Amino acid sequence: YYEKVTSTSWPAEYKPIEILQCHGETVFVPAGWPHLVLNLELTVAVTHNYASEFGPFKRMCEDVVEEEPEFAVRWYAGLKKNGRDDLASCLPYTKKGC
Protein backbone atom coordinates (compact mmCIF):
# COMPACT_ATOMS: atom_id res chain seq x y z
CA TYR A 1 0.00 0.00 0.00
CA TYR A 2 2.75 2.47 0.93
CA GLU A 3 4.61 1.89 -2.33
CA LYS A 4 1.37 2.41 -4.27
CA VAL A 5 0.39 5.74 -2.69
CA THR A 6 3.92 7.16 -2.90
CA SER A 7 4.53 6.13 -6.51
CA THR A 8 4.65 8.69 -9.32
CA SER A 9 1.51 7.15 -10.83
CA TRP A 10 -0.58 8.00 -7.74
CA PRO A 11 -2.73 11.16 -8.29
CA ALA A 12 -1.03 14.23 -6.82
CA GLU A 13 -4.22 15.42 -5.11
CA TYR A 14 -4.28 12.21 -3.05
CA LYS A 15 -0.63 12.08 -2.04
CA PRO A 16 -0.31 11.07 1.62
CA ILE A 17 0.79 13.30 4.43
CA GLU A 18 3.98 11.86 5.87
CA ILE A 19 5.37 12.57 9.32
CA LEU A 20 8.26 11.25 11.36
CA GLN A 21 7.12 10.77 14.93
CA CYS A 22 9.94 11.13 17.42
CA HIS A 23 10.31 9.73 20.93
CA GLY A 24 7.67 11.14 23.29
CA GLU A 25 5.48 12.64 20.55
CA THR A 26 1.81 11.91 20.05
CA VAL A 27 0.02 11.76 16.71
CA PHE A 28 -3.74 12.30 16.46
CA VAL A 29 -5.45 10.64 13.51
CA PRO A 30 -9.03 11.90 13.03
CA ALA A 31 -11.85 9.35 12.98
CA GLY A 32 -12.38 7.87 9.54
CA TRP A 33 -8.95 8.82 8.16
CA PRO A 34 -7.27 5.87 6.47
CA HIS A 35 -3.71 5.64 7.70
CA LEU A 36 -0.62 3.51 7.66
CA VAL A 37 2.11 3.24 10.27
CA LEU A 38 5.58 2.24 9.15
CA ASN A 39 7.92 1.55 12.08
CA LEU A 40 11.55 2.28 11.30
CA GLU A 41 12.85 0.29 14.27
CA LEU A 42 11.59 -1.94 17.09
CA THR A 43 8.65 -0.02 18.51
CA VAL A 44 6.08 -0.21 21.28
CA ALA A 45 2.87 1.61 20.45
CA VAL A 46 -0.12 2.52 22.56
CA THR A 47 -3.20 3.14 20.49
CA HIS A 48 -6.83 3.79 21.20
CA ASN A 49 -9.18 2.64 18.47
CA TYR A 50 -12.85 2.46 19.04
CA ALA A 51 -16.13 2.25 17.21
CA SER A 52 -18.40 5.12 18.10
CA GLU A 53 -22.08 5.27 17.29
CA PHE A 54 -21.53 9.02 16.92
CA GLY A 55 -18.84 8.72 14.22
CA PRO A 56 -18.99 7.26 10.71
CA PHE A 57 -20.38 4.04 12.17
CA LYS A 58 -22.27 2.83 9.08
CA ARG A 59 -19.21 3.19 6.83
CA MET A 60 -17.04 1.47 9.42
CA CYS A 61 -19.52 -1.44 9.59
CA GLU A 62 -19.39 -1.84 5.82
CA ASP A 63 -15.59 -1.86 5.90
CA VAL A 64 -15.50 -4.50 8.66
CA VAL A 65 -17.96 -6.73 6.78
CA GLU A 66 -15.85 -6.50 3.64
CA GLU A 67 -12.40 -6.81 5.21
CA GLU A 68 -13.06 -8.98 8.30
CA PRO A 69 -16.22 -11.00 7.56
CA GLU A 70 -15.68 -13.61 10.28
CA PHE A 71 -15.23 -10.90 12.91
CA ALA A 72 -18.27 -9.05 11.55
CA VAL A 73 -20.47 -12.10 12.21
CA ARG A 74 -19.26 -12.32 15.83
CA TRP A 75 -19.62 -8.56 16.26
CA TYR A 76 -23.19 -8.64 14.94
CA ALA A 77 -24.06 -11.49 17.34
CA GLY A 78 -22.52 -9.58 20.26
CA LEU A 79 -24.46 -6.41 19.46
CA LYS A 80 -27.72 -8.38 19.23
CA LYS A 81 -26.97 -10.29 22.45
CA ASN A 82 -26.36 -7.03 24.31
CA GLY A 83 -29.56 -5.41 23.11
CA ARG A 84 -27.91 -3.03 20.65
CA ASP A 85 -30.26 -3.71 17.75
CA ASP A 86 -29.88 -0.04 16.79
CA LEU A 87 -26.18 -0.59 16.09
CA ALA A 88 -26.55 -4.13 14.75
CA SER A 89 -28.93 -2.81 12.10
CA CYS A 90 -25.97 -1.01 10.48
CA LEU A 91 -24.40 -4.34 9.62
CA PRO A 92 -25.57 -5.75 6.27
CA TYR A 93 -26.42 -9.11 7.87
CA THR A 94 -29.82 -7.71 8.82
CA LYS A 95 -30.70 -7.57 5.10
CA LYS A 96 -29.86 -11.27 4.69
CA GLY A 97 -31.78 -12.35 7.77
CA CYS A 98 -28.69 -13.66 9.57
Contacts in CASP RR format, 6 or more apart in sequence:
PFRMAT RR
TARGET T0000
AUTHOR 0000-0000-0000
METHOD contacts of the structure
MODEL  1
YYEKVTSTSWPAEYKPIEILQCHGETVFVPAGWPHLVLNLELTVAVTHNY
ASEFGPFKRMCEDVVEEEPEFAVRWYAGLKKNGRDDLASCLPYTKKGC
1 36 0 8 1.000
2 36 0 8 1.000
2 38 0 8 1.000
4 10 0 8 1.000
5 14 0 8 1.000
5 15 0 8 1.000
5 16 0 8 1.000
6 15 0 8 1.000
6 16 0 8 1.000
16 36 0 8 1.000
19 27 0 8 1.000
21 27 0 8 1.000
29 35 0 8 1.000
31 52 0 8 1.000
31 55 0 8 1.000
31 56 0 8 1.000
32 56 0 8 1.000
32 59 0 8 1.000
32 60 0 8 1.000
37 45 0 8 1.000
39 45 0 8 1.000
51 57 0 8 1.000
51 60 0 8 1.000
53 86 0 8 1.000
53 87 0 8 1.000
57 87 0 8 1.000
57 90 0 8 1.000
58 90 0 8 1.000
61 72 0 8 1.000
61 90 0 8 1.000
61 91 0 8 1.000
61 92 0 8 1.000
62 92 0 8 1.000
64 71 0 8 1.000
64 72 0 8 1.000
64 75 0 8 1.000
64 91 0 8 1.000
65 72 0 8 1.000
65 91 0 8 1.000
65 92 0 8 1.000
65 93 0 8 1.000
72 91 0 8 1.000
72 93 0 8 1.000
73 93 0 8 1.000
73 98 0 8 1.000
75 91 0 8 1.000
76 88 0 8 1.000
76 91 0 8 1.000
76 93 0 8 1.000
76 98 0 8 1.000
78 84 0 8 1.000
78 88 0 8 1.000
79 85 0 8 1.000
79 87 0 8 1.000
79 88 0 8 1.000
79 91 0 8 1.000
80 88 0 8 1.000
88 94 0 8 1.000
END
